[in-house]
Amino acid sequence: KMEEQIKSLWKLASELRMFPIIDIGQAFIAFLFLRRMDCLLLPYYKQIHKAFAHSKIDDLYLLQLTNGLTFYNNSGISLDELLISETNYIDRFDQWLNGFDIETKKTLNGLGFNRDLSIMKQSRGLYKLLQSVSQFNLTEPLDANLVQKLFMSCLTRGAGQYLSPKEYGEIIAALLF
């Protein structure tokens, strides 16, 4: 299973390299971050959307709706749902992104995601990239040590184009999970 995950991560990184973006690493983290949040919010999308449609929601009610999650997406759709059809997927993707809470948007902005996304929208291949991201099942509780081992296992010459220090795996694991 670890080898499959490594191959999937490298495939995603390769797909990101096809876009003329400045920092592929930050875009990589941003997409995994969004997918993790999407997976955690999956059971709550419809009820959050319904609640937002009827009134403004306070934080306490939101915590109840999401079983304690401190973030939300009020778009009513998941990443998988927006990718059902390639027609108008950018409009649905924008709706999905705009549905996230302000703190999530700040995090993405800090990663330069808005800048990179505008570049990716002008290039071909964004739909395929989003399909690749949606294949990661990040629903289960994650152990940072396992994620670190995953990244550390990529440090062999045969695994990829670049070598990274041990601290890189630790930072990535901490940032993502």
ChimeraX commands (.cxc) that place a marker at each C-alpha (Angstrom):
marker #1 position 0.00,0.00,0.00 radius 0.5
marker #1 position 2.88,2.34,0.79 radius 0.5
marker #1 position 4.32,1.84,-2.70 radius 0.5
marker #1 position 0.95,2.69,-4.28 radius 0.5
marker #1 position 0.77,5.87,-2.23 radius 0.5
marker #1 position 4.31,6.83,-3.22 radius 0.5
marker #1 position 3.50,6.28,-6.90 radius 0.5
marker #1 position 0.33,8.36,-6.55 radius 0.5
marker #1 position 2.21,11.19,-4.85 radius 0.5
marker #1 position 4.91,11.22,-7.53 radius 0.5
marker #1 position 2.25,11.11,-10.26 radius 0.5
marker #1 position 0.58,14.16,-8.72 radius 0.5
marker #1 position 3.93,15.94,-8.48 radius 0.5
marker #1 position 4.65,15.14,-12.14 radius 0.5
marker #1 position 1.27,16.48,-13.20 radius 0.5
marker #1 position 1.94,19.69,-11.27 radius 0.5
marker #1 position 5.26,20.11,-13.08 radius 0.5
marker #1 position 3.32,20.48,-16.34 radius 0.5
marker #1 position 1.95,23.83,-15.16 radius 0.5
marker #1 position 4.06,27.01,-15.33 radius 0.5
marker #1 position 3.67,27.74,-11.60 radius 0.5
marker #1 position 6.36,29.18,-9.36 radius 0.5
marker #1 position 6.36,26.78,-6.40 radius 0.5
marker #1 position 5.18,23.28,-7.21 radius 0.5
marker #1 position 5.79,22.15,-3.62 radius 0.5
marker #1 position 3.34,24.66,-2.20 radius 0.5
marker #1 position 0.74,23.79,-4.83 radius 0.5
marker #1 position 1.26,20.12,-3.97 radius 0.5
marker #1 position 0.65,20.81,-0.27 radius 0.5
marker #1 position -2.39,22.98,-1.07 radius 0.5
marker #1 position -4.05,20.25,-3.15 radius 0.5
marker #1 position -3.43,17.59,-0.51 radius 0.5
marker #1 position -4.67,19.98,2.17 radius 0.5
marker #1 position -7.88,20.61,0.20 radius 0.5
marker #1 position -8.40,16.90,-0.41 radius 0.5
marker #1 position -7.93,16.11,3.28 radius 0.5
marker #1 position -10.51,18.73,4.21 radius 0.5
marker #1 position -12.85,17.49,1.48 radius 0.5
marker #1 position -12.63,13.92,2.77 radius 0.5
marker #1 position -13.31,14.99,6.36 radius 0.5
marker #1 position -16.26,17.17,5.33 radius 0.5
marker #1 position -17.86,14.61,3.02 radius 0.5
marker #1 position -20.55,13.46,5.48 radius 0.5
marker #1 position -21.52,17.07,6.28 radius 0.5
marker #1 position -21.69,18.91,2.93 radius 0.5
marker #1 position -25.44,18.68,2.40 radius 0.5
marker #1 position -26.51,19.61,5.92 radius 0.5
marker #1 position -24.07,22.55,6.12 radius 0.5
marker #1 position -25.28,23.82,2.74 radius 0.5
marker #1 position -28.91,23.49,3.84 radius 0.5
marker #1 position -28.22,25.31,7.11 radius 0.5
marker #1 position -26.39,28.16,5.36 radius 0.5
marker #1 position -29.22,28.50,2.83 radius 0.5
marker #1 position -31.72,29.21,5.60 radius 0.5
marker #1 position -29.80,31.49,7.94 radius 0.5
marker #1 position -26.48,32.72,9.19 radius 0.5
marker #1 position -24.82,30.07,11.33 radius 0.5
marker #1 position -22.96,30.64,14.57 radius 0.5
marker #1 position -19.79,28.74,15.45 radius 0.5
marker #1 position -21.42,26.57,18.10 radius 0.5
marker #1 position -24.13,25.34,15.72 radius 0.5
marker #1 position -21.50,24.70,13.05 radius 0.5
marker #1 position -19.47,22.57,15.47 radius 0.5
marker #1 position -22.62,20.55,16.14 radius 0.5
marker #1 position -23.32,20.12,12.42 radius 0.5
marker #1 position -19.80,18.86,11.70 radius 0.5
marker #1 position -19.35,16.75,14.79 radius 0.5
marker #1 position -16.62,19.07,16.12 radius 0.5
marker #1 position -14.76,20.11,12.95 radius 0.5
marker #1 position -13.63,23.73,13.14 radius 0.5
marker #1 position -13.80,24.28,9.38 radius 0.5
marker #1 position -16.58,23.95,6.83 radius 0.5
marker #1 position -17.60,24.18,3.20 radius 0.5
marker #1 position -21.08,25.51,2.49 radius 0.5
marker #1 position -21.05,24.80,-1.27 radius 0.5
marker #1 position -23.08,21.61,-0.86 radius 0.5
marker #1 position -20.81,19.65,-3.21 radius 0.5
marker #1 position -17.70,17.55,-2.74 radius 0.5
marker #1 position -14.65,17.42,-4.98 radius 0.5
marker #1 position -15.87,14.11,-6.41 radius 0.5
marker #1 position -19.28,15.58,-7.23 radius 0.5
marker #1 position -17.86,18.59,-9.01 radius 0.5
marker #1 position -15.77,16.29,-11.22 radius 0.5
marker #1 position -18.75,14.28,-12.49 radius 0.5
marker #1 position -18.58,16.16,-15.78 radius 0.5
marker #1 position -15.77,18.09,-17.43 radius 0.5
marker #1 position -18.33,20.59,-18.74 radius 0.5
marker #1 position -18.34,23.75,-16.58 radius 0.5
marker #1 position -16.19,22.05,-13.94 radius 0.5
marker #1 position -14.26,25.32,-13.36 radius 0.5
marker #1 position -17.47,27.08,-12.28 radius 0.5
marker #1 position -18.26,24.21,-9.90 radius 0.5
marker #1 position -14.66,24.17,-8.66 radius 0.5
marker #1 position -14.82,27.92,-7.95 radius 0.5
marker #1 position -18.15,27.41,-6.12 radius 0.5
marker #1 position -16.54,24.64,-4.06 radius 0.5
marker #1 position -13.47,26.74,-3.20 radius 0.5
marker #1 position -15.60,29.77,-2.32 radius 0.5
marker #1 position -17.65,27.59,0.05 radius 0.5
marker #1 position -14.72,27.11,2.43 radius 0.5
marker #1 position -14.47,29.09,5.64 radius 0.5
marker #1 position -12.28,32.18,5.94 radius 0.5
marker #1 position -9.44,30.40,7.78 radius 0.5
marker #1 position -9.13,27.77,5.06 radius 0.5
marker #1 position -9.03,30.52,2.45 radius 0.5
marker #1 position -6.29,32.30,4.41 radius 0.5
marker #1 position -4.25,29.09,4.53 radius 0.5
marker #1 position -4.61,28.60,0.78 radius 0.5
marker #1 position -3.71,32.21,0.14 radius 0.5
marker #1 position -0.61,31.80,2.31 radius 0.5
marker #1 position 0.43,28.89,0.10 radius 0.5
marker #1 position 0.01,31.06,-3.00 radius 0.5
marker #1 position -2.81,28.81,-4.17 radius 0.5
marker #1 position -4.94,31.59,-5.70 radius 0.5
marker #1 position -2.03,32.78,-7.83 radius 0.5
marker #1 position -1.13,29.25,-8.90 radius 0.5
marker #1 position -4.75,28.34,-9.56 radius 0.5
marker #1 position -5.26,31.28,-11.90 radius 0.5
marker #1 position -2.23,30.07,-13.88 radius 0.5
marker #1 position -3.53,26.48,-13.90 radius 0.5
marker #1 position -6.96,27.57,-15.13 radius 0.5
marker #1 position -5.32,29.09,-18.21 radius 0.5
marker #1 position -3.50,25.86,-19.00 radius 0.5
marker #1 position -4.87,22.52,-20.06 radius 0.5
marker #1 position -4.84,19.65,-17.65 radius 0.5
marker #1 position -6.49,21.10,-14.53 radius 0.5
marker #1 position -9.40,18.66,-14.77 radius 0.5
marker #1 position -7.02,15.70,-14.97 radius 0.5
marker #1 position -5.03,17.07,-12.04 radius 0.5
marker #1 position -8.19,17.43,-9.95 radius 0.5
marker #1 position -9.14,13.85,-10.82 radius 0.5
marker #1 position -5.74,12.69,-9.57 radius 0.5
marker #1 position -6.16,14.64,-6.33 radius 0.5
marker #1 position -9.63,13.19,-5.81 radius 0.5
marker #1 position -8.23,9.65,-5.92 radius 0.5
marker #1 position -6.44,10.16,-2.59 radius 0.5
marker #1 position -8.56,8.77,0.23 radius 0.5
marker #1 position -7.62,10.97,3.15 radius 0.5
marker #1 position -10.68,10.17,5.27 radius 0.5
marker #1 position -9.10,7.97,7.91 radius 0.5
marker #1 position -7.32,9.45,10.92 radius 0.5
marker #1 position -3.72,9.92,9.92 radius 0.5
marker #1 position -0.63,9.20,11.94 radius 0.5
marker #1 position 2.04,11.84,11.32 radius 0.5
marker #1 position 4.74,9.17,11.82 radius 0.5
marker #1 position 3.34,7.09,8.95 radius 0.5
marker #1 position 3.14,10.15,6.70 radius 0.5
marker #1 position 6.72,11.01,7.61 radius 0.5
marker #1 position 7.81,7.47,6.72 radius 0.5
marker #1 position 5.99,7.81,3.40 radius 0.5
marker #1 position 7.90,10.98,2.54 radius 0.5
marker #1 position 11.17,9.61,3.90 radius 0.5
marker #1 position 10.84,6.51,1.73 radius 0.5
marker #1 position 10.98,8.82,-1.28 radius 0.5
marker #1 position 14.57,9.74,-0.47 radius 0.5
marker #1 position 16.15,7.04,-2.58 radius 0.5
marker #1 position 17.59,7.98,-5.94 radius 0.5
marker #1 position 15.15,5.69,-7.72 radius 0.5
marker #1 position 12.08,7.34,-6.20 radius 0.5
marker #1 position 12.23,10.76,-7.76 radius 0.5
marker #1 position 14.11,13.63,-9.26 radius 0.5
marker #1 position 15.18,15.37,-6.05 radius 0.5
marker #1 position 16.56,14.32,-2.67 radius 0.5
marker #1 position 15.19,16.03,0.43 radius 0.5
marker #1 position 16.51,16.16,3.98 radius 0.5
marker #1 position 14.76,14.28,6.78 radius 0.5
marker #1 position 13.38,17.54,8.15 radius 0.5
marker #1 position 11.40,18.01,4.92 radius 0.5
marker #1 position 9.32,14.92,5.66 radius 0.5
marker #1 position 8.74,16.08,9.22 radius 0.5
marker #1 position 7.61,19.54,8.11 radius 0.5
marker #1 position 5.31,18.17,5.42 radius 0.5
marker #1 position 3.72,15.71,7.85 radius 0.5
marker #1 position 3.17,18.46,10.42 radius 0.5
marker #1 position 1.73,20.90,7.86 radius 0.5
marker #1 position -0.63,18.44,6.23 radius 0.5
marker #1 position -1.83,16.45,9.20 radius 0.5
marker link #1:1,2 radius 0.2
marker link #1:2,3 radius 0.2
marker link #1:3,4 radius 0.2
marker link #1:4,5 radius 0.2
marker link #1:5,6 radius 0.2
marker link #1:6,7 radius 0.2
marker link #1:7,8 radius 0.2
marker link #1:8,9 radius 0.2
marker link #1:9,10 radius 0.2
marker link #1:10,11 radius 0.2
marker link #1:11,12 radius 0.2
marker link #1:12,13 radius 0.2
marker link #1:13,14 radius 0.2
marker link #1:14,15 radius 0.2
marker link #1:15,16 radius 0.2
marker link #1:16,17 radius 0.2
marker link #1:17,18 radius 0.2
marker link #1:18,19 radius 0.2
marker link #1:19,20 radius 0.2
marker link #1:20,21 radius 0.2
marker link #1:21,22 radius 0.2
marker link #1:22,23 radius 0.2
marker link #1:23,24 radius 0.2
marker link #1:24,25 radius 0.2
marker link #1:25,26 radius 0.2
marker link #1:26,27 radius 0.2
marker link #1:27,28 radius 0.2
marker link #1:28,29 radius 0.2
marker link #1:29,30 radius 0.2
marker link #1:30,31 radius 0.2
marker link #1:31,32 radius 0.2
marker link #1:32,33 radius 0.2
marker link #1:33,34 radius 0.2
marker link #1:34,35 radius 0.2
marker link #1:35,36 radius 0.2
marker link #1:36,37 radius 0.2
marker link #1:37,38 radius 0.2
marker link #1:38,39 radius 0.2
marker link #1:39,40 radius 0.2
marker link #1:40,41 radius 0.2
marker link #1:41,42 radius 0.2
marker link #1:42,43 radius 0.2
marker link #1:43,44 radius 0.2
marker link #1:44,45 radius 0.2
marker link #1:45,46 radius 0.2
marker link #1:46,47 radius 0.2
marker link #1:47,48 radius 0.2
marker link #1:48,49 radius 0.2
marker link #1:49,50 radius 0.2
marker link #1:50,51 radius 0.2
marker link #1:51,52 radius 0.2
marker link #1:52,53 radius 0.2
marker link #1:53,54 radius 0.2
marker link #1:54,55 radius 0.2
marker link #1:55,56 radius 0.2
marker link #1:56,57 radius 0.2
marker link #1:57,58 radius 0.2
marker link #1:58,59 radius 0.2
marker link #1:59,60 radius 0.2
marker link #1:60,61 radius 0.2
marker link #1:61,62 radius 0.2
marker link #1:62,63 radius 0.2
marker link #1:63,64 radius 0.2
marker link #1:64,65 radius 0.2
marker link #1:65,66 radius 0.2
marker link #1:66,67 radius 0.2
marker link #1:67,68 radius 0.2
marker link #1:68,69 radius 0.2
marker link #1:69,70 radius 0.2
marker link #1:70,71 radius 0.2
marker link #1:71,72 radius 0.2
marker link #1:72,73 radius 0.2
marker link #1:73,74 radius 0.2
marker link #1:74,75 radius 0.2
marker link #1:75,76 radius 0.2
marker link #1:76,77 radius 0.2
marker link #1:77,78 radius 0.2
marker link #1:78,79 radius 0.2
marker link #1:79,80 radius 0.2
marker link #1:80,81 radius 0.2
marker link #1:81,82 radius 0.2
marker link #1:82,83 radius 0.2
marker link #1:83,84 radius 0.2
marker link #1:84,85 radius 0.2
marker link #1:85,86 radius 0.2
marker link #1:86,87 radius 0.2
marker link #1:87,88 radius 0.2
marker link #1:88,89 radius 0.2
marker link #1:89,90 radius 0.2
marker link #1:90,91 radius 0.2
marker link #1:91,92 radius 0.2
marker link #1:92,93 radius 0.2
marker link #1:93,94 radius 0.2
marker link #1:94,95 radius 0.2
marker link #1:95,96 radius 0.2
marker link #1:96,97 radius 0.2
marker link #1:97,98 radius 0.2
marker link #1:98,99 radius 0.2
marker link #1:99,100 radius 0.2
marker link #1:100,101 radius 0.2
marker link #1:101,102 radius 0.2
marker link #1:102,103 radius 0.2
marker link #1:103,104 radius 0.2
marker link #1:104,105 radius 0.2
marker link #1:105,106 radius 0.2
marker link #1:106,107 radius 0.2
marker link #1:107,108 radius 0.2
marker link #1:108,109 radius 0.2
marker link #1:109,110 radius 0.2
marker link #1:110,111 radius 0.2
marker link #1:111,112 radius 0.2
marker link #1:112,113 radius 0.2
marker link #1:113,114 radius 0.2
marker link #1:114,115 radius 0.2
marker link #1:115,116 radius 0.2
marker link #1:116,117 radius 0.2
marker link #1:117,118 radius 0.2
marker link #1:118,119 radius 0.2
marker link #1:119,120 radius 0.2
marker link #1:120,121 radius 0.2
marker link #1:121,122 radius 0.2
marker link #1:122,123 radius 0.2
marker link #1:123,124 radius 0.2
marker link #1:124,125 radius 0.2
marker link #1:125,126 radius 0.2
marker link #1:126,127 radius 0.2
marker link #1:127,128 radius 0.2
marker link #1:128,129 radius 0.2
marker link #1:129,130 radius 0.2
marker link #1:130,131 radius 0.2
marker link #1:131,132 radius 0.2
marker link #1:132,133 radius 0.2
marker link #1:133,134 radius 0.2
marker link #1:134,135 radius 0.2
marker link #1:135,136 radius 0.2
marker link #1:136,137 radius 0.2
marker link #1:137,138 radius 0.2
marker link #1:138,139 radius 0.2
marker link #1:139,140 radius 0.2
marker link #1:140,141 radius 0.2
marker link #1:141,142 radius 0.2
marker link #1:142,143 radius 0.2
marker link #1:143,144 radius 0.2
marker link #1:144,145 radius 0.2
marker link #1:145,146 radius 0.2
marker link #1:146,147 radius 0.2
marker link #1:147,148 radius 0.2
marker link #1:148,149 radius 0.2
marker link #1:149,150 radius 0.2
marker link #1:150,151 radius 0.2
marker link #1:151,152 radius 0.2
marker link #1:152,153 radius 0.2
marker link #1:153,154 radius 0.2
marker link #1:154,155 radius 0.2
marker link #1:155,156 radius 0.2
marker link #1:156,157 radius 0.2
marker link #1:157,158 radius 0.2
marker link #1:158,159 radius 0.2
marker link #1:159,160 radius 0.2
marker link #1:160,161 radius 0.2
marker link #1:161,162 radius 0.2
marker link #1:162,163 radius 0.2
marker link #1:163,164 radius 0.2
marker link #1:164,165 radius 0.2
marker link #1:165,166 radius 0.2
marker link #1:166,167 radius 0.2
marker link #1:167,168 radius 0.2
marker link #1:168,169 radius 0.2
marker link #1:169,170 radius 0.2
marker link #1:170,171 radius 0.2
marker link #1:171,172 radius 0.2
marker link #1:172,173 radius 0.2
marker link #1:173,174 radius 0.2
marker link #1:174,175 radius 0.2
marker link #1:175,176 radius 0.2
marker link #1:176,177 radius 0.2
view
